[in-house]
Amino acid sequence: MNLNHMELQSLRHLIGSHMMMEKKLNFYADEAQDPQCRQMFAQSAKSASQTAQKLRTFLG
């Protein structure tokens, strides 16, 4: 599948956003005192990482 310039830029932006979300959520997980909050943040970080990885597959 060939992506045009606009689609490629949007894809890169989405990947970058998910990578930033992963970093922030991991930070929140590290700082959280409550085990349930820590787990929720860690799971959300993992999900953001997986989504970024899936989006990278469209880059070729």
One Martini backbone bead per residue (centre of mass of N, CA, C, O) as a GRO file, in nm:
protein
   60
    1MET     BB    1   0.095   0.037   0.024
    2ASN     BB    2   0.043   0.368  -0.064
    3LEU     BB    3   0.147   0.676   0.067
    4ASN     BB    4   0.091   0.980   0.119
    5HIS     BB    5   0.212   1.253   0.266
    6MET     BB    6  -0.021   1.299   0.467
    7GLU     BB    7  -0.039   1.009   0.575
    8LEU     BB    8   0.251   0.989   0.674
    9GLN     BB    9   0.240   1.222   0.876
   10SER     BB   10   0.006   1.110   1.046
   11LEU     BB   11   0.143   0.848   1.126
   12ARG     BB   12   0.384   0.975   1.271
   13HIS     BB   13   0.216   1.127   1.478
   14LEU     BB   14   0.077   0.883   1.607
   15ILE     BB   15   0.331   0.738   1.697
   16GLY     BB   16   0.444   0.966   1.873
   17SER     BB   17   0.202   0.983   2.065
   18HIS     BB   18   0.220   0.689   2.172
   19MET     BB   19   0.507   0.712   2.282
   20MET     BB   20   0.442   0.939   2.484
   21MET     BB   21   0.226   0.790   2.641
   22GLU     BB   22   0.404   0.563   2.740
   23LYS     BB   23   0.600   0.735   2.906
   24LYS     BB   24   0.392   0.869   3.092
   25LEU     BB   25   0.257   0.608   3.203
   26ASN     BB   26   0.516   0.493   3.326
   27PHE     BB   27   0.561   0.724   3.519
   28TYR     BB   28   0.293   0.698   3.670
   29ALA     BB   29   0.344   0.409   3.764
   30ASP     BB   30   0.604   0.475   3.930
   31GLU     BB   31   0.445   0.698   4.119
   32ALA     BB   32   0.240   0.518   4.219
   33GLN     BB   33   0.086   0.393   4.516
   34ASP     BB   34  -0.138   0.246   4.392
   35PRO     BB   35  -0.170  -0.066   4.259
   36GLN     BB   36  -0.407  -0.015   4.063
   37CYS     BB   37  -0.289   0.231   3.924
   38ARG     BB   38  -0.026   0.107   3.835
   39GLN     BB   39  -0.158  -0.110   3.656
   40MET     BB   40  -0.318   0.075   3.470
   41PHE     BB   41  -0.077   0.234   3.357
   42ALA     BB   42   0.085  -0.011   3.251
   43GLN     BB   43  -0.133  -0.115   3.056
   44SER     BB   44  -0.156   0.146   2.890
   45ALA     BB   45   0.137   0.152   2.798
   46LYS     BB   46   0.130  -0.117   2.647
   47SER     BB   47  -0.092  -0.035   2.449
   48ALA     BB   48   0.058   0.203   2.319
   49SER     BB   49   0.295   0.034   2.217
   50GLN     BB   50   0.132  -0.161   2.038
   51THR     BB   51   0.010   0.055   1.855
   52ALA     BB   52   0.273   0.170   1.747
   53GLN     BB   53   0.366  -0.097   1.621
   54LYS     BB   54   0.129  -0.129   1.425
   55LEU     BB   55   0.175   0.143   1.276
   56ARG     BB   56   0.464   0.072   1.168
   57THR     BB   57   0.372  -0.137   0.949
   58PHE     BB   58   0.282   0.099   0.741
   59LEU     BB   59   0.586   0.192   0.666
   60GLY     BB   60   0.737  -0.103   0.580
   0.00000   0.00000   0.00000
